[in-house]
Amino acid sequence: MKKILVVEDDMLLNDTLSYSLKNSGYDVASALTATDARQLCEMNVYSLAVLNINLLRWEWL
């Protein structure tokens, strides 16, 4: 199963995207902060990340 990481600080949008992807059969993880996303990426391998474009200022990208 493909794993997708949703990184969005807007909780409603994060929940909506995650819900839709899960209903489409994907294994989805979500993060509201850069710190949470980084921790998830260090522990898992994802096929795709859906990112908030404003969060591209993260030092680790």
Stockholm file with secondary structure:
# STOCKHOLM 1.0

chainA/1-61         MKKILVVEDDMLLNDTLSYSLKNSGYDVASALTATDARQLCEMNVYSLAVLNINLLRWEWL
#=GR chainA/1-61 SS CCEEEEECSCHHHHHHHHHHHHHTTCEEEEESSHHHHHHHHHHCCCSEEEECGGGGGCTTC
#=GC SS_cons        CCEEEEECSCHHHHHHHHHHHHHTTCEEEEESSHHHHHHHHHHCCCSEEEECGGGGGCTTC
//
